[in-house]
Amino acid sequence: MELKVKGTIQTIGEIQTIGTGEKSFQKLYFTIDTGEQYDSMVAFEVFSQDKVEQFLKWNKVGDAVTVKFNIKTREYNGQYYTTLSYWRCEKDSSQTPEEKAVPVEDENDLPF
């Protein structure tokens, strides 16, 4: 099942390093605003150093994006914790400026 939501990136949190040595990992959280009237903010977790680096390389606050994600739930001491786990973030093509056409030189404009 593919879950996705469209919105504008509102915040990108700090990178969190958890653990030490070879058993350490990185994660960060970011939020988007879907533009809905109620409950328009959605928070996602980016987990692993590779995904964190890739996300930060291509995304910034204010970008209109479509986020693809999974829902993960964990149980701890009888409590359940749910996370929206990011796996892909695509720029909204309607917000991307169109490529400018390269002007074609007039054939009659030759100096000889």
C-alpha positions as CSV (number, residue, x, y, z in Angstrom):
1,M,0.0,0.0,0.0
2,E,1.4,3.4,-1.0
3,L,0.6,6.2,1.3
4,K,1.3,9.8,0.2
5,V,0.4,13.3,1.1
6,K,1.0,16.7,-0.6
7,G,2.0,19.9,1.2
8,T,4.6,22.5,1.8
9,I,7.7,21.9,4.0
10,Q,7.3,24.0,7.1
11,T,10.1,22.9,9.4
12,I,13.2,20.7,9.2
13,G,14.5,19.6,12.6
14,E,18.0,19.1,13.7
15,I,19.8,15.8,13.0
16,Q,19.7,13.5,16.1
17,T,22.4,10.9,16.6
18,I,21.4,8.1,18.8
19,G,23.8,5.6,20.2
20,T,27.6,5.5,19.9
21,G,30.2,3.8,17.7
22,E,29.0,1.3,15.1
23,K,25.6,1.0,16.7
24,S,24.7,4.7,16.3
25,F,22.2,6.0,13.8
26,Q,20.8,9.3,12.7
27,K,17.3,10.6,12.3
28,L,15.5,13.9,11.9
29,Y,11.9,15.1,11.8
30,F,10.2,17.4,9.3
31,T,6.7,18.8,9.0
32,I,4.6,19.8,6.1
33,D,1.4,21.8,5.9
34,T,-1.2,20.2,3.7
35,G,-3.3,23.4,3.4
36,E,-6.4,21.7,4.9
37,Q,-8.6,23.8,7.1
38,Y,-8.2,21.6,10.2
39,D,-5.2,19.5,11.3
40,S,-3.1,20.6,8.4
41,M,0.3,19.8,10.0
42,V,1.9,16.4,9.5
43,A,5.2,15.3,11.0
44,F,7.5,12.7,9.4
45,E,10.6,10.8,10.6
46,V,13.6,10.4,8.3
47,F,15.6,7.4,9.6
48,S,19.2,6.4,8.7
49,Q,22.2,8.5,7.8
50,D,21.8,7.9,4.0
51,K,18.2,9.0,3.9
52,V,18.9,12.0,6.2
53,E,21.7,13.2,3.9
54,Q,19.6,12.7,0.8
55,F,16.6,14.5,2.3
56,L,18.7,17.5,3.3
57,K,20.5,17.7,0.0
58,W,17.3,18.0,-2.1
59,N,14.7,19.7,0.2
60,K,14.4,23.0,2.1
61,V,11.7,24.9,4.0
62,G,9.0,26.2,1.6
63,D,9.3,23.5,-1.0
64,A,6.0,22.1,-2.3
65,V,6.3,18.3,-2.1
66,T,4.6,15.0,-2.2
67,V,5.8,12.7,0.6
68,K,5.6,9.0,0.3
69,F,5.7,7.2,3.7
70,N,4.9,4.1,5.8
71,I,3.1,3.9,9.1
72,K,5.0,2.2,11.8
73,T,3.6,1.3,15.3
74,R,5.6,0.1,18.2
75,E,4.5,-1.2,21.6
76,Y,6.4,-0.3,24.8
77,N,5.2,-1.1,28.3
78,G,1.6,-1.4,27.1
79,Q,1.6,2.0,25.2
80,Y,1.6,2.2,21.4
81,Y,3.6,4.7,19.5
82,T,3.0,5.5,15.8
83,T,5.4,7.1,13.4
84,L,5.0,8.3,9.8
85,S,8.3,7.0,8.3
86,Y,9.4,8.9,5.2
87,W,10.8,7.0,2.3
88,R,10.5,9.4,-0.6
89,C,9.9,13.1,-1.1
90,E,9.2,14.5,-4.6
91,K,9.0,18.1,-5.6
92,D,5.6,19.2,-6.8
93,S,6.0,19.7,-10.5
94,S,3.5,22.6,-10.6
95,Q,5.9,24.6,-8.4
96,T,9.0,23.9,-10.5
97,P,9.9,26.7,-12.9
98,E,9.7,25.5,-16.5
99,E,13.0,25.3,-18.4
100,K,13.6,28.2,-20.7
101,A,13.9,27.4,-24.3
102,V,17.3,28.1,-25.9
103,P,16.9,30.8,-28.6
104,V,17.6,29.6,-32.1
105,E,19.9,31.9,-34.0
106,D,18.4,33.5,-37.2
107,E,20.0,32.0,-40.3
108,N,20.1,35.4,-42.0
109,D,22.2,36.8,-39.2
110,L,25.5,35.5,-40.6
111,P,28.4,38.0,-41.0
112,F,29.3,36.8,-44.5
